[in-house]
């Protein structure tokens, strides 16, 4: 929509209202003239647009349309984290504008710089075809995670961002069990069984670091010119907090497609890494352990946690789809995808060689 009046006349609120947004960018000194907007990214949670106007190409990030689950899709919290990390050796885009007044778009949103490069998904850009480049992509993915976990979050002023004690894993189970009660649209015994297994087998947490919460190949970008490849930015910090760093390692490997194994439905969005020349899941764990100095010998529990949390989050998206609130065609598939994720995660939990 172009104007607030046009937006008010719609049955459903538009995702962007360009006129008032243009005025806001003008006031912030971010380019000039009309805005051309294009949705970008493969995310199915918060929504990202590339905004182009004279003198500026920037990225706007906002939640989906309300109603939203409590504490979910908090882009203002995400933006404040990115602002805090600007002084830290973490590969993040720079936030240009945070707008928390919901009058303009009906939700808070923020604007960040555009980072150029490639996000790896189902196809591999030609420049990454050589085997050495394929390994370098994953090495960079692991090394950037090690850097993230090494941040002194207290010195960065992030005491507000999480509790910082050793109760993160217990809180994850409690919080997402509550979200499941809120989100569920049907009875799924596999999801309940996952929670029972996670509760019975919860490991002891030994340290707390900054964790991303959604760290995978599809949420990073590789710069356009580096040889070997260089990871230039980490995106989608919605689930970040202070917690157990092994949760990120478990999530990364659970979402990583590898050759010669059933990688499961979570890995489908970045399936290219199942091609020859890419490292295995165990290679990822080994490199992380070597570079971080942490014992990552058994991340199975954290892989199962990743699958269970995905079921809980996606069920919320499926619930919005059933209510007619979601436009993403991916949501229509969740009726079958969520049980598939749960069954795959149960297979990891009960793997005899684990």
N, C-alpha and C positions, 0 to 999 in steps of 0.2 A: 504494500500500500504506500501511497505517496503522502497522504495527510492523515492527521488524527481524526478528522471527520469521516473520511473513508473507512478508517479502521473501526470506528465506533459503529458503523452501519453493518459490519460483517457479523455473521452468526458466530464465527470463531475468531478469536483475536489473531491478527497476522503476526508472523514471526519478526518482521521488520516494518517500521514506519519511517520511510526515507526522509521526509521533510524535516521533522523534529530532530532526527539523527544527524542530518546535514548541519543543522544549526548548532548542535552540540559539538560536532567535530570542528566547525568554524571557530567556536569559542575557545577550543583547546589548541587551535593552530595546527590542526592535522589536515593538510591539504585544502583544496578549495573547489567549488563547483559541484555539479550533480554527482550523485553516487551511483555506481554500477555495482550490484551485489550478486555474488554467486556462492552457493553452498559448497563447502569443501570438506574433505575428510571422510573416513569410514566409520566414525563413531556413531553409536546408537543410543547415546545418553544425552549429554549436552550438545548443543548445535553450534556449528562454526561457519562463519561467512567470510569470504574475501571481499573487502570493500575497496573499490578503486575509484579514485577521483584525481583531479589535477594535483600533482605534487605529492601524492601519498597512495600507497597500497598497504592496507592494514587488515588485520584479522579481528573480527568481533566474535566473542564467545558468550552464549546465553543458554539458560535452561530450556527444556521443552515447555510446551504449554502447561499451565496448571490444570487440574490440581496435582501437586507433587507430594511424594512421601516425606514425612518429617526428616529434616537434616540432610536430605538428598539434593543433589544438583546445586550445591552452594558455591556459585561461581565467585561471589565476593570473597569468601574465605580463600579460594584458590588464587585469586588475583593478589591478595595480600601476602600469600606465601611466595609467589613469584617475585613480588617487590622485595621481600626480605632476602631472597636468594640472589639478587642482582650483585651483591658484594661477595658471593661465595663461588668457589670453583665448581659450579654445577651448570650444565648446559641447558639454559632456559631462555625463552624469548623474553624481551623487555616489555613490561606493561606500560602503555601510554596513557590509559584512561580507565578509571573504575567509576561506574555510574550505578549507585545503589537505589536511587529514586525509581520506584516501579511505575510511575505515572507515564513514562515515555513508551516502554515496550511491555508493561505489565509484569516485568521481572527485572532483577538486577542484571547487569552485563558488564563486560570489560572489553577494551580494545588493546591489542598488542601489536608489536611490529611483525611484519611478514618475514619469515625466514625462508630462504630459497634452498631447494634441493629435492631429494627424493624420499618418499615414504614407501617402504617395501611392503607389498601385499601379496597379490596372487600372480603378479608378473615381475620379472627381474629386468631392470634397465640394462641395456647392452654393455654399458661401461663396467658393470659388476659381473660380467660373464666369466672372466678368468677365475680358476680355482683359488688363487691367492686373494683375489678381491672378495670372494664369497666368505672365506675364513675371516678376513679382516672386518667384514660387516659385523659378524657375531662377536669377534674380539672387542670391537669398539662398543658394542651393546653391553657386554659384560663390564668393561672398564669404566664406562660412564655410570653404571650402577654402583660400582665400588666407590667412585668419587662421591656419588650422592650419599651413600651410607657413611662416608668419612666426615661429612659436614658436622662441625661443632654447632649443633642447633641452639644451644643456650647462648653462645657468643653471637649467633645470628639474630638473637632477639625472638626466638620461636618458643619461649616457655608457654605461651598461650595456645600453641598449636596442638598440644597433646599432653598427657599426664606425665610421660617420661619415666614411669615406674616399670615394673616387670609384670604388669597385669594385662598387657595388650591382648594376648591370645584369649584369655578368659573373657575379656570384654567383647572381642570379636564374636565369640560364640553367643554371648548373651544378646548383643545388639542385633545380630543378623537373625537370631531365632525370633526376636520380636518383630523384625521386618518381614520375616516369612509369614508370621501370623497376620500381619497387616496386608501383605501383597497376595497371598495365595488365592487362587481362583478355583482350585480343585484339590482333591486329596492325591498326593504323590508320596507313596510309601518310601520310595528311594531317597527322597530329600530328607525325610524324617530319619531314615536309617543312617544317612551321612552324618547328621547331627549327633546321633547316638555314638557312632564310631569316633568322631572327633572329640566328643566329651570324654569318652573312656580312655582315649589314647593321647590326650593333650600333653605335649612336652613342656619342660620347664624353660621359661624364657630367661636368658642370661644377660642380655643387654638391650638397650633402647637406642635406636637411631632414627633419623628421618627416613621414612619409607614412602614410596610412591603409590603403591596400592593397585596400579593398573599398568605395570611396567612390562611391555612387550614390543615386538618388532614394529607393529603397526602404530605405536605411539611415539616414535622417534623419527627424526629426519637426518639424512646424510647430505652433507654439503655438496655443491655442484662441481667443484674442481679438484678436490683432494685426491691424491694418489700416493699411498693407499687411501681407501675411503675413510672419511672422518665424520663421526656422529656430531652434528651441529646443534641439535635442539631436542629436548624432551618435552612432550606435550601432555595434556589431559591429566592434570594433577588433582582432579576432583576427590579422589579417595585417599590422598596423601594424609599422613599423620606422623606421630612419633610412636614407633613400635618395634617389632622384632624384624631385623633385616632379612632373616631367612624366609619371611613371608613373601618378600619380593622375588627371591630366588625360586621358591616353589611356584609362584604365579608365572614367572617368566618361562620356566620349563614346561609347565602345564599348558601354556599357550603357544608352545614352540613346535612347529611341524618338523619332524625328523624322518630321515630315510629309513626304511626297513621296519617301521613299527606302525601300529595303529595310533596316530597322534591325537585322535579324539576330536569332537566338534569345536572345542575352544580354539584349536589351532587353524581352523579353516580360513580365517581372515588373512593369515600370512603364510599360506600354504607353500610359497615358493622355496622355503628353507628345507623342504623335503627333497629337493633336487640334489644330484651328486655334487660333492665339493663343500657342502655346508657341514659344520661341526654337529656332533650329536648332542643330545640333552646332557649326557654325562660329561662331555667336553666343556659345556657351559658351567656345570657345577664345579669341575676341577679347576677351571681358570678362575672362577670367582673365589674359591678357597685359597688358591695360590696368591692372588692379588690382594685379597682382603685380610688374609691370615686367620680367617674363621673356619671352624669345623662345619662343613656343609655336607658331610658324608651321607646324611639321611634327611632329605627334604620331602619325603613321601607325605608326611602329615600336612605340610604346607601346600603341597600340590592338591591334596584332597580338599583342604580349606578353600583353595582357589576355585575349585569346581563347585563346591557347595554355595559359596558366596555368589558366583555367577548365576546359579539357579535362582537365588533369592532376588537379586537385582533384576534379572530378566523377567521373572514372574511379575514384577511391578510394571515393567514395560508391556507385558502381555495383558495385564489387567487394564492398562490405559487403552490398549488397542481394542479390547472387547467393549470398552465404554465409548469407543469412537473418538478418543482424544489423540491418537497417534497416527501420523501420516506415513511413517517409515514402513515400507513393505516387508522389511525383515521381521517386524513384530508379528506379522501374521503367521510366520513359521514357528514361533516359539511354543505353540501348543505341542509340537513333537520334539523340538530341539532341546527344551529344558529337561524332559525325561532322559534324552540321550546323554546329555552332560552328566546327569546324576548317575546313570548306569556306568558310564566310563569312569567317573570318579570312584565309585564303589569298587570297580575292578582294580584301580590303583591301591585302594585301601586294603584290599584282600589279596594283593599279589603275594604269592608264596616266597618269591626270591627277594622281597623287599626287606 
